[in-house]
Amino acid sequence: SSTGENTYATQAWDTGYRGQGKIIAIIDTGITSHPDLNANVIAGGFDFVSNTFMANDGGGRDNNPADPGDWVAANQCYSGSPTLSSSWHGTHVAGIAAAVTHNATGVAGMAFNARILPVRALGRCGGTLADIADAVTWASGGAVAGAPAVGGNRAHVINMSLGGAGVCSAAMQNAINGAVGRGTAVVVAAGNNNANVSGFTPASCANVIVVATHSHTG
């Protein structure tokens, strides 16, 4: 696939690193049913979106990480904010991580033998740092009031393809420190703004692996 050629994934796969035995928590907008992904999704995620408007599923936190869509009408997020269709971002990110591979369907997942733990923390107009921090704690095996223990579905890796302007908060740093202390690697997007990660969170937090991109010219 083009993914393998561009990322040298095939070389990693040939050495045996294909995600086997690992669980990747995707902290994002949740998950949708998808034929190129369902077989690798754990039926044990959680929805941490506490604000009813942001949740867009009729309620707050619950044990259903399904993504109902994050569409918004004009001005719903802030004055002058645009109308947006649903992004289905969580499903997109989960597919990059661990889409079913060698099935002549869709894309190839980077770690296609890993399993995905869907953890919903984003919805309409984004998400709150409090919800995201709780998601990090829970997915890594920490206790969060009102959420059942993750148990045997504890993530080996947490992926957060998310972020916003600002420095790392104490609450977010504490959640990340707890996750790393429990043996979970925390991977965060640099920010999509062609700017120093020091101005974005959680990219600016300590103890995270920050991922950026560059062009063929470097």
C-alpha positions as CSV (number, residue, x, y, z in Angstrom):
1,S,0.0,0.0,0.0
2,S,1.0,3.6,-0.4
3,T,0.9,3.9,3.4
4,G,3.6,1.2,3.8
5,E,5.8,2.8,1.1
6,N,5.7,6.3,2.6
7,T,6.2,5.3,6.2
8,Y,8.6,2.3,5.8
9,A,5.9,0.3,7.6
10,T,6.7,-2.8,5.4
11,Q,10.2,-2.9,6.9
12,A,8.8,-2.9,10.4
13,W,6.2,-5.5,9.5
14,D,8.9,-7.7,8.0
15,T,10.8,-7.7,11.4
16,G,7.7,-8.9,13.1
17,Y,6.4,-5.7,14.7
18,R,2.7,-5.8,13.8
19,G,1.1,-4.9,17.1
20,Q,0.3,-8.4,18.2
21,G,-0.8,-8.6,21.8
22,K,-1.0,-4.8,22.2
23,I,-3.9,-2.5,22.9
24,I,-4.0,1.0,21.5
25,A,-6.5,3.4,23.2
26,I,-7.7,6.0,20.7
27,I,-8.9,9.0,22.7
28,D,-11.0,10.9,20.1
29,T,-14.5,11.4,18.9
30,G,-15.4,7.7,19.5
31,I,-15.9,4.9,17.0
32,T,-18.2,4.0,14.2
33,S,-19.0,0.5,12.8
34,H,-16.6,-0.1,9.9
35,P,-16.0,-3.4,8.0
36,D,-12.2,-2.6,7.8
37,L,-11.9,-2.0,11.5
38,N,-14.6,-3.8,13.6
39,A,-12.6,-7.0,14.0
40,N,-9.8,-5.1,15.8
41,V,-12.1,-3.0,18.1
42,I,-12.5,-4.0,21.7
43,A,-16.2,-4.0,22.9
44,G,-15.2,-2.3,26.1
45,G,-14.6,1.4,25.5
46,F,-16.1,4.4,27.3
47,D,-17.6,7.8,26.6
48,F,-16.1,10.5,28.8
49,V,-17.8,13.5,27.1
50,S,-19.7,15.1,30.0
51,N,-21.3,18.1,28.3
52,T,-24.6,17.2,26.8
53,F,-24.3,19.6,23.8
54,M,-20.8,18.4,23.0
55,A,-21.8,14.7,23.4
56,N,-24.6,15.0,20.8
57,D,-25.9,11.6,21.9
58,G,-28.6,12.6,24.3
59,G,-26.6,12.4,27.5
60,G,-23.3,12.6,29.3
61,R,-20.7,10.0,30.2
62,D,-21.7,6.4,29.6
63,N,-20.2,3.0,28.5
64,N,-21.0,3.6,24.8
65,P,-18.1,5.1,22.9
66,A,-20.0,5.2,19.6
67,D,-19.5,8.4,17.6
68,P,-22.9,10.0,16.8
69,G,-21.2,12.7,14.7
70,D,-19.7,16.1,15.7
71,W,-21.5,18.2,13.1
72,V,-22.3,21.8,14.1
73,A,-24.4,24.6,12.6
74,A,-23.0,28.1,12.1
75,N,-22.2,30.0,15.4
76,Q,-22.7,27.0,17.6
77,C,-19.1,26.8,18.8
78,Y,-18.4,30.5,19.0
79,S,-19.5,33.7,17.3
80,G,-18.7,33.3,13.7
81,S,-17.9,29.6,13.8
82,P,-18.7,27.8,10.5
83,T,-21.1,25.0,9.7
84,L,-19.2,21.7,9.7
85,S,-20.2,18.2,8.8
86,S,-19.2,15.3,11.0
87,S,-15.5,14.5,10.9
88,W,-15.7,10.8,12.1
89,H,-12.2,11.6,13.3
90,G,-11.9,8.8,15.8
91,T,-12.7,6.1,13.2
92,H,-10.2,7.7,10.8
93,V,-7.4,7.7,13.4
94,A,-8.3,4.1,14.6
95,G,-8.0,3.0,11.0
96,I,-4.5,4.4,10.6
97,A,-3.5,2.7,13.8
98,A,-5.0,-0.8,13.3
99,A,-7.3,-1.3,10.3
100,V,-7.7,-4.9,9.4
101,T,-5.0,-5.7,6.8
102,H,-4.6,-8.3,4.0
103,N,-8.4,-8.2,3.5
104,A,-8.5,-6.4,0.1
105,T,-10.6,-3.7,1.8
106,G,-9.8,-0.1,2.7
107,V,-6.4,0.7,4.1
108,A,-3.7,-1.1,5.9
109,G,-3.3,-0.4,9.7
110,M,0.2,0.5,10.9
111,A,-0.2,-2.0,13.7
112,F,-2.8,-4.3,12.2
113,N,-2.5,-7.1,14.8
114,A,-3.1,-4.7,17.7
115,R,-6.6,-4.1,19.1
116,I,-8.3,-0.7,19.5
117,L,-9.8,0.5,22.7
118,P,-12.2,3.4,21.7
119,V,-12.3,6.1,24.3
120,R,-14.6,9.1,23.5
121,A,-13.5,12.5,24.8
122,L,-14.3,14.8,21.9
123,G,-17.6,15.8,20.4
124,R,-19.2,18.9,18.9
125,C,-16.9,21.9,19.2
126,G,-14.1,19.8,20.6
127,G,-13.7,18.6,24.2
128,T,-12.6,19.7,27.7
129,L,-9.3,19.1,29.3
130,A,-11.0,17.5,32.2
131,D,-12.7,14.9,30.1
132,I,-9.5,14.2,28.1
133,A,-7.5,13.9,31.3
134,D,-10.0,11.4,32.8
135,A,-9.9,9.4,29.6
136,V,-6.1,9.2,29.9
137,T,-6.3,8.0,33.4
138,W,-9.0,5.4,32.7
139,A,-7.5,4.0,29.6
140,S,-4.2,3.4,31.3
141,G,-5.8,1.5,34.2
142,G,-6.4,4.3,36.7
143,A,-9.6,4.8,38.6
144,V,-12.1,7.4,37.5
145,A,-15.3,7.9,39.5
146,G,-18.4,6.7,37.6
147,A,-16.5,4.7,35.1
148,P,-16.0,0.9,35.5
149,A,-12.4,-0.3,35.7
150,V,-10.8,-0.9,32.3
151,G,-9.4,-4.2,33.6
152,G,-7.8,-6.4,31.1
153,N,-8.4,-3.9,28.3
154,R,-5.7,-1.5,29.8
155,A,-3.9,0.3,26.9
156,H,-0.3,-0.3,26.2
157,V,-0.4,2.9,24.1
158,I,-2.6,5.9,24.2
159,N,-3.0,8.0,21.0
160,M,-4.3,11.5,21.2
161,S,-4.5,13.1,17.8
162,L,-5.9,16.2,19.4
163,G,-4.8,19.4,21.0
164,G,-5.4,23.1,21.6
165,A,-3.5,26.3,22.3
166,G,-2.0,26.6,25.8
167,V,0.6,25.2,28.1
168,C,0.2,21.8,29.8
169,S,-2.1,22.0,32.8
170,A,-1.4,20.4,36.1
171,A,-4.4,18.1,35.7
172,M,-3.3,16.9,32.3
173,Q,0.3,16.4,33.4
174,N,-0.8,14.4,36.4
175,A,-3.0,12.2,34.2
176,I,-0.1,11.6,31.8
177,N,2.4,10.9,34.6
178,G,0.0,8.4,36.1
179,A,-0.5,6.7,32.7
180,V,3.3,6.5,32.1
181,G,3.8,5.2,35.6
182,R,1.4,2.4,34.9
183,G,3.4,1.4,31.8
184,T,1.4,3.1,29.1
185,A,3.1,5.1,26.3
186,V,1.3,8.4,25.5
187,V,1.5,9.6,22.0
188,V,0.3,13.2,21.1
189,A,-0.1,15.2,17.9
190,A,2.2,18.2,17.7
191,G,-0.6,20.6,16.8
192,N,-1.1,20.9,13.1
193,N,-0.1,24.5,13.2
194,N,3.5,24.6,12.0
195,A,4.5,26.0,15.4
196,N,6.5,25.1,18.4
197,V,4.8,22.5,20.6
198,S,5.4,24.7,23.6
199,G,2.3,26.6,22.7
200,F,0.0,23.5,22.5
201,T,-1.5,21.1,25.0
202,P,-1.1,18.2,25.6
203,A,1.8,18.3,23.2
204,S,3.7,20.5,25.6
205,C,3.3,18.1,28.5
206,A,6.3,16.1,29.8
207,N,6.5,12.3,29.4
208,V,4.7,12.2,26.0
209,I,5.9,11.1,22.5
210,V,5.0,14.0,20.2
211,V,4.5,13.3,16.5
212,A,4.9,15.9,13.8
213,T,5.2,15.7,10.1
214,H,7.5,17.3,7.5
215,S,7.7,17.5,3.7
216,H,10.2,15.6,1.6
217,T,12.5,18.6,1.8
218,G,12.6,18.3,5.6
